[in-house]
Amino acid sequence: MKSASSRSEKLPSASRKSTSMKSKTDWAHLTSGAGDTRATSEHPEADVKHIVRGLVRKGLKPLPAKASISLRVDQDVLEWFKAQGTGYQTRINAVLRAFRDASV
């Protein structure tokens, strides 16, 4: 049986550096852009509209399920909806819902 002192003598030194573990951190990039908040494809910038919509929906009844369809509309109508900005499909849905509700 070995004594406790002989086991501790065989432990590797804590100051020994490993050559197989090289940092992949781009320190130059991190230090050059202090306060840099550029969006990347991996981490897109959060859109305030999506955050607010999530907060507004809290406590409300769930939205009805959506169905994926293929719909043909005139090119100028589609271009007009797209020109209004992102969410054009949601706006088309709102217009159709309003028409349905007005028709009842």
Summary of the structure (lengths in Angstrom):
residues: 104
radius of gyration: 29.5
end to end distance: 91.1
largest distance: 91.8
contacts: 116
relative contact order: 0.04
helix: 45%
strand: 0%
